[in-house]
Amino acid sequence: MSEFLDILANPAFWVAVLRIATPLILGTLGVLLCERAGVLNLGIEGIMVAGAFTGWLAVYAGAGLWDGVLVAALTGALLGLLHAFLTVVLALSQHVSGLGITLLATALSYFGYRVSFPKVSTPPTITPFKEMDWLGLPILSEQTSLTLLALVSVPVVAYMLYRTPVGLAVRMVGENPQAAEGQGVSVVGVRTGAIVLGSAFMGVAGSFLTLSAFNAFFFNMVNGRGWICVALVVFASWRPGKALLGALLFAFFDALQLRLQQSGAAVLPYQMYLMLPYVLSILALVLVARKASYPQALMKPYRKGER
């Protein structure tokens, strides 16, 4: 018990929690935007991989760090546009399209890496984002600008969804696209825009891994974070504020298992500690998801004029 309290009392632990949570916050916001408009985007895992690779490659080629973030966002937006064309315009299966996007984006990223660096045994490195020492705030000062971007994005997305006509249109097409069409809202246009914007968030989430958390690109670095974001949206009941809390909760469990493994008090096999954040997150998901109110048109293809 004393070991556990010592971990919680250490500021470095909370720094790690916020750092681990950053890509989850951005990715979860991306999934939330897509699903609020009625479209499931299982392409997030591949989009994060592609964003991580293209953003890092742009910086390695000489672009600035923020230029790399922009490249990652554009990469995500293009993949989102492809997903929107398949699921919104052609009304194909959202599950199949999303998984196809993940396989395509991941394969292209790995292929691009091998083509760009055919004879490299260790990943080339870049100079990543620096910590924000100028802030003078505990914990936050030891993060990078992308973490601040993730935190600021939460109230911005919430305001957009609940306080603007655009947000109302997004929620309308996710709840009742026929009624939205009757009000003159372009269901195809709104859903496409939400998917493109949400996928851009996913690309930026991936770029955090190569431009901030690490300084190189390597295979399997996303490591299932995209699937975690999909689950966190359900945990959050499709609300940005709760999405932030869900990301911090998972990051707390993840950082805790790392500290427990490193402590002298660790008596269980390390696999048990690796399972801890997932088991506890599933438990929290089960408890919350039973009362979750999901968008009524989620995963339902829309064809204009059909009732």
CORVENMO-V561039 format. One record per helix or strand of 3 or more residues. SS is the DSSP state (a for helix, b for strand). FROM is the first residue (numbers start at 1). TO is the last residue. If there is no record, write none. Layout:
BEGIN
SS_FROM_TO + SS_FROM_TO
END
This chain:
BEGIN
a_2_9 + a_11_36 + a_44_60 + a_65_89 + a_94_116 + a_133_135 + a_140_142 + a_145_163 + a_165_175 + a_177_182 + a_187_213 + a_225_235 + a_240_262 + a_270_289
END
